[in-house]
């Protein structure tokens, strides 16, 4: 074992395996550990998913973050499974009714009538296909109740409570509207701050009057409620830094910055007779209308970079400030929320948001007008709500019903289909892992807290996932919990990427990416190869033409031939290219393909000569698409499009157990299935009720072809083909040294035990029962000694949820059951009775907890086996599940 420096294995008692994964690819002299990696995931002891989130004091993000609609995959229909609410970019409380709130996610408007407890999608503010920045501001005029939205395409207005919207842009020369402020004494008067300057309307937005422009970096505008002709703006540097004030409704402006330090003014708020300015050097306040400013109170770091200020409308003594803080050591950033309850005389650090949860330039703080201790924060993972003055935050009570972010399903773990990975593809990104096929999720981030965008899940090495972030390409060998950098990008930010490793060539991996330099217009695709586990890289694009910049920002789809490590295929706007010399030279293999981007390539797992190509957009034929098939290793292609003609195909998946079943994800048409090798197609869209859910960008099947997952513009959906007909054996093992029983339905895991990889003393008992049904068995592992140093299984949903909750509330240093995965399928009994077509499965317990010994359970379909251990003092727990006959 000394030569296996890539993996470290310590065999403890009863399957306590600890894998320290320093890289995904084994060296050539460690083949045994490759097999171990593939076979023994669920027998090893895993580190806590909370390890990357220790800094989240008070945030209810750990141990697991529930999906917005947590539910098991619907049989023969699609079920929305999360993973999170989308990024929110605007929030407003109705001044006439503080229980009513409106939020904006992108251009989608949602409404809450219970103070943010639950939400319903209301409408969508109009946008063009080129507007991707969403809403910048959302306000309600306190006198007219009209709602105004500021977007990158101007101002939109609703007079029916947000149900419908009309453009209100007449007179606005530059359309990016940053901020809107209403005159609290005039129902028809509002001001806007835009890229083109400051504008004013006196007729409710029918037309706008230009007031002043020429400022660089104007971040905020505010109006004095007590004297509405007085307005303040904040500038971010240069010769015009500081605060400017108008006393005549915006017609004339004068610098009003006495006492302010040089730097940016990021936000201005007014509470009673106090004007607050959030600056790059702390919170400053003025008690004489902005004539003179002074540093507000103590308790903040020196030169604090304050991004936002929030005050309650009826409480002038409670003030909140969001401070941008960072670490040069690990390149991390976070927002600390400071609170003052004495009118800014003193401040305390109440809580903070890590970079993976909130961004300094997009987080908005809104204080309830009913209670100054209730505050909301818009974040990149939904709406956070605090009822204790920002000391603790909850997402679960403030995101129900909010839109889900556009998401892409990246893939499943190679040996455990319950490990599912997804990445958000909205403006702020973020990646998530589920260990129970989407019933619950937790976010992934780098050690310093910065978010990572998942690129690929290895199909060859268990627990290995690849990602991108603004510094390059990190890799994780332990399911996204810890990361190492394998490649530093020469571009400023790799926007999309995919990583391919090759089972027959350990140490070899490929990155296909679409990246941009920070300079405008320098973007493009790339294929890089490493033969030494990511230490060095070389470009392997010889023969492949570069695609036009900005046309297709997805990575080039690339697959390998598992029967020949020298053969690869890649797709793109140019069609399909093939290499037969390990990416030395690529040759065009597009005969028969139409003009259009080849968005996906899949290979028949039983016949490498058969390939399918999904065709998407084309510059010349913007509505073309479909699926094309080759039976001669891409020498020629022919259309297999009946039922799919003119549909844009974004992704393909092939059933690993029956390659005649192929699935196509389409843009706007949902999911289609062919059960005859592509000869004809029919939709599989039951449950995709949202329009955005029909825009599907990815599709993944599990290894048994049992469950399917898609990423859409409205989150992730799951689909089950029914588990009743899917059966496999659950095998029982016994250890004579430990007097412990263990069961598994994983043939790889069983083979590893048979081969001695789990340590001495293990052998099969000969007892088995079938896996099958519609209810997954939760599998837990007890990691502490004494006890429960064993595994425990249950199909009781309440019991499973209770143990998960107990795990989350019990420190990892104490003995507890730790959820590992969903293992096999079964049927719960009803009052101890199994339904027709099934047979009982019994469970006995050795009472190890009270005996201060390792706990162990025996789960078997043999009543004789249960009677044998009961005769030795075990507790008979009766029928706990029902297996197929």
N, C-alpha and C positions, 0 to 999 in steps of 0.2 A: 504493500500500500504506500510505501514511501515515495514511489515514483509518481503517484497520482496527485501532483501538486495543484491541480485545478479543482479538486473536490476533497473534502475532509469528512470522513465518516466515522462516527463513534457509535458502536452498538451497545445500548444499555438494555435493561430488562424489558420484556414484552413490547417490542416494537418502538422503543424510544430512539428514534433516529434523528440526528441533527446534521443537516447538510449545510456546510458553509460554502456557498457557491460564489467563487471568484471569477467565473466566466462560464459561458454556455457551451463551449465547444471543447470536447475532450481531446487530449493529445493522443497520438496513435497508440501509445502503450497503455491506455486505460480503457479498453473496450468493455471490460466487465462493469465498470461504473457507468458507462452509457446505458447498458441494460438496466442497471439499478435505478438510474434516473428516470427511465421510462416506466419502471414497474412499481416503485415503492413510495410514491408521493404521499399517499394517505396513511402510511404507517409511520411517517416521520413526525417528530415534534416540531411544530412551526412556531416562529416568533410572532408576537402580537401584531395585528394590523395597525395598532395605535402607535407603533414605534416612530413612524414618520410624522406624527402629529402631537408630539408632547407639548408643543408651545400653545396648543389651543385651549388655554385655561378658560373655563366657563362656556365654551362652545359645544353644543350638542351634536358633534360630528363623529364621535368615536364611541363605540367600537364599529358599529355599522350605521350607515345612513339609509333610512328606508326609502324605497322608491315612492314616487308620487302616488302611484296606484299599485301598491304591493299586492300581487296576486300570482297564482300559479298559471302557467300557460293554459289558455283555453283549448279544449279539444276541438280540433277542426275549425278553429276560428282564431283570429288575432287578438291578443291581449296586450294593452299598453303596460310596460313594466318600468318606465322611468328613463334614465336613472335619477334626474334631478330637475328641479324647476330651471327654466332658462335664466340667463342673465337679465336683470332688470335695470333699465336705464332711466326710469322716471317713476315717481310716486307722488301722489297728492291726496290730501284729506279734504273732503267736502266741508267748506267752512260753515255750511248751514246744518250739516248733520255729521258729527265726528265719527259715527259708526260706518260711514260710507267712505271707501277709499278707491282710487283708480290707480292702476299701474300700467306701465308700458314695457313690453319685452319685444325688442325690435320695433315693429309697427303694430303689434297686437296689443289691444287694450283689454284689460280684465278689470272686473269690478268686485268689491267685497262690500257686503251690507252688515257684517258683524265684526267690524273693527279689525279686519285682516285675518280672521280665523279661517275663512274659506273664501274661495274665489270662483268666478264664472267668466269664461271668455265672452267678451261683449262685442267687439268689432275689430276692424283693422284699418288703421289710418292709410289712405291711399299712398302708393309709392310707385316709382318706375322701376324697371328691371335693373337699373344701374345704381339705385340707392341702397346701399348695404349698411349704412351707419345707424339706422333706426332713429328713434325720437331722442332729442336732446333735452326737452323740457315739456312738462305737462302742468297746466295751471287751471284753476276754476275761478272765474270772476266772482267775488263774494256778493255782488249786487244782482247780476243777471243770471248766475248759475251756468253761463255758457262755459264750455271747456275749450281750451286752446292748446294745440300741440305744436311744438317747434321741431322741425325736421331738417334734414339736409336739403329739402326741396321747398322750404318755406313754412308758412303758418297754415294750419288746418283748424277748422272750428266745428264744434258740435253744439247744437241747441236742443238736443233731445237726450241728454244724459249719456253721451258717448256712443249712441247706437249708430249714428251716421255722421259723416264728416264731409265738409266742403272746403276747397282751397280758399284762403283769405290772403292773397299775396299781392294784390294790386299796389304798385308803387315800391315794392321791395326789389332793389336792384341785384342784391346777392342773396341767394336763397338759404344758405346754411344759418339757421336760427339757433343761437346758443342758449338764450335766456329770454323769458317772457315775464313781465311784471305788470299786474293790473293796478289801476288807480282805485283805491278802496272807497273813494267818494263819488266816482263817476262810472256808471255801468257801461259806458261806451268807450272809455279811454284805457289804452294799454300802451306799454312800451316794449320794444324788443331790442335785444343785442344780437347782431349778426356779423358775419364776416365783412359785410359792407358798411358797418357802422351802426348807429342808433337810429331807430325809427319809432314813430308814434302814430297811433290811430285815435281818432275822436268819434268814430262811428262803428265801433265794434268789429273792426277788421275789414270793413268794406274797402278801404284804401288806407295807405300808410304814407306818412310825411317823413322825409329824410331830415334828421336833426343834426347829426355830426358824424364824421368818419375820420379816417386818417390815423386812428390810434393803432398801435401795434400791440398785440397780445392782450386784448381786453377780455378778462375772464368772467366778470360778474357785474350785475347791475342790481340796485336795490332802491326801493322807494320808502320814504318815511311815512308811515300810516297817519301820524299826527299832523303832518304837513305835506300833503301829496305833491306839491310843486317842487319839493326837495328830492333830488335823486343823487345817488352815488354810484360811481363805477370804479373798478379796481384794475390797474395795469400791471404788467409783469416785468418791467425793467426798461432799460434804455433811458433816454432822457426824460421820458414821460412816465416813470415809475410812480407807484403810490396810488392815492385816492384823488379822484376829481369829483367835484360837486356842482350840481346845477340847482338854482333856487327859483327858476322860472319855467319849470316843466320841460327841461332839456334843450332849451334854445341856446343857452350860453353855459359854458363850463369853466370852472377855475380849479386850479390845483389846491387841494386841501389836505396837505400831508405833513404839517408841522409836527415833529416828534416821531414820525415814521422812519425806520431805517431804510436804506436802499435795498431793493429787492421786489419780488412780486407780491401782489395782493390777489389772493386766490378766491376769496369769498367775503361778502359783507352782509351782516345781519343787524337788524335794529330791534331792540327790546326796551320798550318804554322810552326813556330819554337817553339811552346808551346806544352808541353805534359801535359795533364790533367789526374788526377787520382781521381776517385770517391771512397772515403774511408768512413769507419764507423765513421769518425770524421770530415767530411767536404770535400770540394773540394780542392785538392792541385794541384799546377802546378810547372813545371820545365821549365826554359828557356835555360838550358844547357844540353839537351839530357838526363835528368834524374839523373844527378850527384847530384844536390841539389834540394830539394823541399821546397815550402813554401805555407802557407794557402792562397787560392785564394780569395781575396777581402772580402767585408763586406756585411751584409744584410741577411745572413743565420743564423739560430739558432746555438748556441754553440754545438759542438759535433754532427752536423747534420749527420745522417746516409744516405749517398748519394748512390743510387743504380745504376743510369744510368747518362751518360754524352752524349750530342749530340751537334754536331757542323755542320755548313754548309760547303760544299766543297769549295765554292768560297768566303766565308765570315768568316774571322778569328776573328772577334770581337763579333759575336753573339754566345752565348753558353747557353745551357739549361741543367738543372740538375733535376733529379727526386729524391726527398728526402722522405724517409720512416719516417712517424711520427705516433705516437700512443698515446692513452690515457689509463692510468692505471685505471682510474675511471670507464669507461664504456667498457673497453676491445676492443675499436675500433682501426682501423688502416686506414691510408690513404696515398696517395702519393701527396705531394705538388710539383708543377712544378715551379722551379725558373728560371729566365731569366736574363742574363747579355748581355748588348749591348756595353760594353766597354772592351771586352777581359777579363772578370772576375774580374775587379777592384771593381765592385759593383753588387749586386744581388737584385732582387725584386721577391716576391712571386706572380706569374702570375695567377695561378689557382690550383685546386687540384682535384684528383679523389678519391672518396670514395671507401671503400673496396668492396662494392657491384658492382663497375664498373671496378676496376683494382686491380691487385695484385702486390706487390712490387717485386716479383721474376719472373714475366712474362711480365711486360709491357716493350715495346721497343719504343724508341723515334727515329724518322727518320726525318731529316730536308731536305726540298726540295733543290736541287742544283740550282734552278732558283731564289728562293726568300727565304732568311733566316727567314722571318716572317711566312712562311708556314711550319708547322710541323705536323707530323702524330704520333699517339700513338696507339699501339695495346692494346686492352683491352679485358676483359672477355665478353663483350657484342658487340664486333665488332670493327670497325676501327673508331677512333675519329680523326677529322681533324680541325686544327686551321689555320686561315690565318692572325691572328693578334698577332703573337708572343706568343701563348699559353695563351692569356688572356681569350678567349672564345673557346669552342669546339663544334663541330657539329657531330652528328652521322648520321643524315638523309641524308647529302650530301656526305657521304663516305662509305655507306654500301649497296647501291643498287646493287643487283646481287651477293653479297657475299653469301657463303654457310650459311644455317641455322644450328643451333646446334641440335644435337639429343635431342628430347624432349618427355616428357611423359605428357599426359593430365591427370591431377589429378582428376578433376570433375567439377560439376556445383553447384551453390548455390541451396539450397533445395527448395526455392520458386521463384527464379528469374533465369531462364535459360540463361539470357544474361550475368550473372556473371560467367565467365569461368576462370579456373585456370590451369596453366601449369608449369612444372619444367623442366629445362634443365638437361640432364643426361650426359653431357660431363665432362671433367676433372675439370672444374671450377664451374659448377652448376649455380644456380640462379633461382628464381621463379618469375612469372608474373601473373597479373590479368587483365582480359578484362571485361569491362562492356557492350560490344556490340558484343558479340560472336566472338571476334577475329579480329574485324576491327581495333582496337587500343589496345595497351597494356601499362602497366606501371609496373616497377619492385617492388618487395616487399623486405623489409629488416627489421632488428631489429632496435630499437631506436638508437643504437650506430652506425648504418650503415653497420654492418656486414650482409652478405647475409644469407637468410634462405631458406632451401630446403623444399618445400611443401610436406607433407606426405599424407594428406587426406582432403577432404571437407566433412563436416558433412551432412548426409542425413536427419537429424532430427531437426537441429537447424540452423535457418537462419543466415548467416553472419559468422558462426563459421568454422574456418579452423585450421588445425594442421600442424606443421612443425618439421624439425630437423635442428640442426646446431651442431657445434663441442662441444657445452656445454650441449646438451640435447635436450629436446622436448618442444618448445614454442607453445603457443596456442593464437589465435586471435579471439575475439568476434565481430570484426567490419571489416570483409572482408580483413584481412591482413594488416590493417593500423597500428595497435598497437598490441604488443605481450606481453604475460606473460609466464614465465616458469612453466610448469606443472610437469616436471620430469627431474632430472639431471641424465644423463647417467653415469654408472660406467665404460663404455668403453671410449676409448679416442675419438672416433668419430663414432656416429651412421650413417652408410652409407646409409641405406634405412630403411624406416619405414612406417607403416600404422596405423591409429588410428580409432577405431570403437567405436561409442557411441550408446546407446540403448534408443529408444524413450520411451519404457515402463518402463524403470528403470532410472529415472533422477539421475544424479550424477555418473553413472557407465560408465566407458570407458576402452578400452583395447588398448594396444600398441603391435603390432607384428613388430619385427625389425630384422635386420641383422647388427651386429656391430663388431668392432675389438678393442682389446687393441692395444696400440702402439707397443708392442712387436710382432714380426713376428710370425704368425701362430696361434694366439689366437683370433679366430673369431667364430661366431656362431649365431644361431637364438634364439629368445626369445619371450615369450608372457607374458605381465605384465597386471595386472588388478588393477583398482582403483575404490573404491565405494564411494569416498568422493570428487568428482570433481578434482581429480589429486593431492590431498594433500599427500596421502600415496599410496604405490604400493606394490603388491605381485606378485611373479611369479606363473603362472598357466600353467605349462607344464607337469603336472602329467600324464604320460602315453604316451607322444609324444617323439619319439626318436630324438636325435640331428643329424642334417645332417652333412655330411663331410665338413670340413672347405674349404672355397674358391670354393666350387662347384657351389652353387647357391646363389648369393648375393642379391636376392630379398627378401622382407619380405614375410612371410607365408600368403597366401590369406585366409581371415577369414570372414565368414558371420554369421548373426544371423537369427533365425526364427522369423519373426515379430508376429506370432501367439502364440509363446511360448518363454518367455524371458530366459528360462533355456537351450534352445537348440542352439548350435553353431556348425559350421563345419569349419575345417581348412585343407588346402592342403599343399603339399610339395613333396620332393623327396620320402617320405615314403608313398605317396598316399593320402587318405582322412581319417581324424580322426573326430569323433563326440563326443560331450558331451551333456548329458541330465540333468546334475545337476549343471548348471551354472559354467562350467569350473573346477569343482572339480576333475573329472577324465575324461580322453579322451580315447575312444575306437576305434580301427581300423575298418574302414568301407570302405575297398578298394576292396571288392570282385568283380572281373570282370575288374578291371583297369589294364592296362599294366604297365611294368616297365617304369618309366619316372616321371618327376616332374609335379605335378598338379599345374599349374601356375595360374589357375583362377577357381572360383566356383561361379555360379549364380543360383538363385532360381526363379521359376515361381511365379510372383507376385499374381497370382490368386489361386495357389495350392502349398502349402509349401512341399508337398511330392515329387514334381518334381524338380530335380536339374540337372545341366549340369556342367561337369568338362572339362577344357581345359588341355591337356597333352602336355608337352614340352620335354626338353632334358632328356636323360637317359645316365648314364655311360656305360651301356651295349648296348643300342640301340641308338646311337647318332643321328639318323635321324628319329626316331619314333615320334609319336604324334597323334593329332586328338582330337575329341570331344566325350565324353562319357555321357550317360544319365541314370538317376535313377528315377524311378517312385514310389519308396517305401522308401523315406527318407534316401537314401544312403545305404540301406541294400544290394542291388545288383546294378551293373552298366553294361551297354551294349554299344557297339560302335555305334555311329550314324555318320559315317565317309564318306559316299559316296560323293566323290569330295574333300575330305580332307586328305585321307590316306597319312601318312608319312610327313605331314606338321607339323612343330612345331607351336603349338598354344600358344600364349603369353598372350592373354586376351580374355574375353567373355563379351558380353552385350546382354541384352534381352529387347525387345520392351515393355515398360510399358503399352502401350495401346493395344498391340496384342502380347501375349506371344508366339505365334507360330513363330514369327519373331525373329531369333537369329543371332548374328553377331560374327564372330571370327576374331581376329587379329592374323596374322601369321608372322613368321620370314622369310622374303624373298619372301613370296607369296602374300602379300598384305592383303586385307580384303575379307572375304567370308560371304555370307548370306544364311540362310535357312529360308524358309517361311512355313515350315511344321514340326516344332518341331524337327529339326535336321535330318529328314529322308534323305535329300540330300542337297548339298551345291553348290553354284555357286559364282564366283568371282565378286566383286564390286570394280573395280580398275581403272575406267575411270578417267584420270587426274593424276594418279600416274606414271609420266613419268620417274622420277629419280630412279635409281636402289636402292638408299638408302631409298627412300620413301616406298618401298615394305617391308622394315623391320619395322614392326609395333609392338609397345610395349604396347599400351593402346588404349582403345576404349570407348567412352562415348556417350550416347544418351540423348537428352533432355526429359523432362517429357511427352511431347506430341508425342514422337517418330518421330519428324519432322526433326530434324537436328542431324547429327552425327559428332563426332570429333575424330581424331586419333593422337597419337604421334608416330613419326617415327624417323629414323636416319637422316632425312632431314627436321626437323621441324614439325609443327602442320598443319594438313589439316582439312578442313570442307566439309561436304556433306549435301545438302538439298534434301529432297524427294519431294519438291514442296509445296508451301503454298496454292495454289488455292483451294484444296479440304479440307483444314484445316480451319474450321470456328468456332468462338465462339462469344458470345455477348459482345459488348462494352456497359457498363451500365452508364447512366448519373445520377448524384446526384446533389442536390441543397441545399444550406445552407441559410435558411431564415434570420439568424442573420448577415451573412457576405455579402449576395447577391452575392454568388460565385457559379460557376458550376464546377464540377469535373467529369471526366470519368475514367473508368478502365475496363480492360478485365480480370482482375485477380479475380476469384471467391472467393478466400480467403480474398482478400482485400475488396471486396464488402460485404462479410459476416461480416467482422470486423466493417465496417461503419454502417451496419444495426444494429449491436449489441451495438452501441454507443461508440465503442472504439476510434473513431475519434473526439469525443466531441459532444456537443449538436447542434441541428439545422439541422442535415443532414437527407435527405430522398430521395428516388428515385423519379424521375420525370415521369417515365414510358417510356421515350424515350430510344431506343437502336438502334444500328446498328451492323452489323456483322464484325468481324475481319477475314481477309482473303485476300490473294494476295501475291505478291513476294517482297514487299517493307516494311521494318519495320518502324514504327513510332518512331521517336526520342522523348523522354520525358524529359523535362527540368523542373526545379523547381527554383523559385525565392525566395531567402532566406532573403533578406534585407527589412527593413521597412523604408519609405513607398514604397511599391511595388518593384519588382513584386512578391508579397507574394502569389503565385499561381503556377499552373502548365501550361505548354504549350506543344503542340504536333505538329509535322510536319513530313510529308513524303517527303518533298523536300530535296534532298541530299545536295544541295548547302546551303539552309537555315540552315540545321543541322550543316554542317561544319563551317559556318560563326559564329553561336552561340557558338560552341565549341572554336573556335579561339578567340572570344571575351571574353569568360570566362577565357581562359588562359592568356590574356593580361590585365584583370581587377582585381585589388586587391580584395581579399575576403571580405574586410571591406566595399566595395562599392556594390550598388545594381547591380545585374546581373542575368542572367539565368544560372543555373548550370545543366549540363547534368546528368541525373539519370540513364537512361537505354533505351533500345529499348523495347517498350511496347507491341504493337500489330502489325498486318500486314494489309496492305491496298494497293491500287494502285493509283499512282499519276495521276491526270487529265492531259489532253493535251489541252492547251489553254482554260481551264475551262470546258472541255467536257470529260465525262467519257466513257470508252469503253463499248462495248456490254457485257451484263451479269453482269454489276455493276450499282450501283445507287450513286448519288452524296451525299457527306458529306460536310456540310457547316461550316464556322467558323465566329464568330462575336467577336468583341473586345470592351471592355468597356471604352477604351481610358483613363485608369487609370494613365498612365505615365504623360500625360499632365495635368491631374487633381490632381496630387500629391496624388493619392489614390492607393490602391492595384490593380494592373492590374489583369484582369481575362478574359479568353476566353471561349466562349461557342462553343462546337463542337458537332454537331448533324446532323442526317439525315433528320430531320423535317424542311422543309422550313417555316412552320407556327411558330415553336419555334424561328427561327432566326428573323422572322418579328416581333415577340413580343418584343424581346430585342432591335431591331433596333428602334422600336417605342419609346423606353425609352431612346434613345440617343446613343446606341451602334453603332459601325462601322461594316458594313457588308463587310467581307473579301472574300465572294464568296465561290466557290467550292474549297476545299483544298485537298480532297482525295476521292477515289471511293471504296465503300464497295460492297461485293458480294450481289446479289439479294436474 
